[in-house]
Amino acid sequence: MAVPKRKVSKARRDKRRSNVWKLDMPGMVQCKCGEYNLAHRVCRKCGAYNGKELIKVAE
């Protein structure tokens, strides 16, 4: 049966349980059309990336 070799200290235990280390929301940027999306990705609403229209979006 697996048994811990040493006692886990209160500091180590509390660090593991804290929410500080968890990831934040990824970087969201606003497109020229006003839609928020992930950085470095084509906008789903207007199909633009870096100020240029790359994809024709059917409306």
C-alpha positions in Angstrom: 0.0 0.0 0.0 1.4 3.5 -0.9 2.1 5.6 2.1 3.7 9.0 2.2 7.4 8.9 3.3 7.3 12.4 4.9 4.6 14.6 6.3 3.4 17.3 3.9 4.0 20.7 5.5 1.1 23.1 6.0 2.8 25.6 3.6 3.2 23.0 0.8 -0.4 21.7 1.3 -1.8 25.2 1.3 0.2 26.2 -1.8 -1.3 23.2 -3.7 -4.8 24.1 -2.6 -4.5 27.8 -3.5 -5.9 29.3 -6.7 -3.0 31.6 -7.4 -1.1 29.2 -9.6 -4.1 28.4 -11.9 -4.1 30.0 -15.4 -5.9 33.3 -16.1 -8.1 34.0 -19.0 -6.2 33.9 -22.3 -5.3 37.2 -24.0 -8.4 38.6 -25.6 -8.1 41.5 -28.1 -10.8 43.6 -29.9 -11.0 43.3 -33.6 -11.6 46.3 -35.9 -15.2 45.2 -36.1 -15.6 45.3 -32.3 -15.7 41.6 -31.7 -13.5 40.1 -29.0 -11.4 37.0 -29.9 -8.1 35.4 -29.0 -5.0 37.2 -30.0 -3.2 36.1 -33.2 -6.3 34.4 -34.7 -8.7 35.3 -37.5 -11.9 37.1 -36.4 -14.9 34.8 -36.9 -17.3 37.7 -37.4 -15.5 39.6 -40.2 -12.7 37.2 -41.3 -9.9 39.8 -40.7 -6.4 39.3 -39.3 -3.8 42.0 -38.7 -6.1 44.6 -40.4 -6.5 42.6 -43.7 -9.5 40.5 -44.8 -8.3 36.9 -45.1 -11.6 35.0 -45.2 -14.9 35.9 -46.9 -17.6 35.4 -44.3 -21.1 34.6 -45.4 -23.7 36.8 -43.7 
